[in-house]
Amino acid sequence: MRILVWLFRAAVFFVLFAFSLNNQQEAAVRWFFGYESHAPMAVVLLAAFAVGGAVGMVAMLPGVWRRQRSADRIASGPASATSAQTTPPPTTAPAPLHPPREGL
């Protein structure tokens, strides 16, 4: 299984590498207020991917923090709640609905 994972990673790397080699022409990025920058297309795409990933991770942080606080509260719950329950209540088998028939 590990070999398949590494083969997949290598295939993705080579596809992206070939894509970047095919897109080496100059790209103009036009910003606000007339500012313009020039860079190879592969660099522009890589920067856009990195910025998108960073924005996505920052957008996930509030939910992660909320779940972490909730898990911490559950794990460090009040000590009195655990000590109040010393023994579980006894369990009994439910009574049958009909008495057993004899003579069958």
Residue pairs with C-beta under 8 A, 6 or more apart in sequence:
19 42
20 42
20 45
20 46
21 42
23 40
23 41
23 42
23 45
24 40
24 41
24 42
25 40
25 41
26 38
26 39
26 40
26 41
27 38
27 39
27 40
27 41
27 44
28 36
28 37
28 38
29 36
29 37
29 38
29 39
29 44
30 36
31 37
39 47
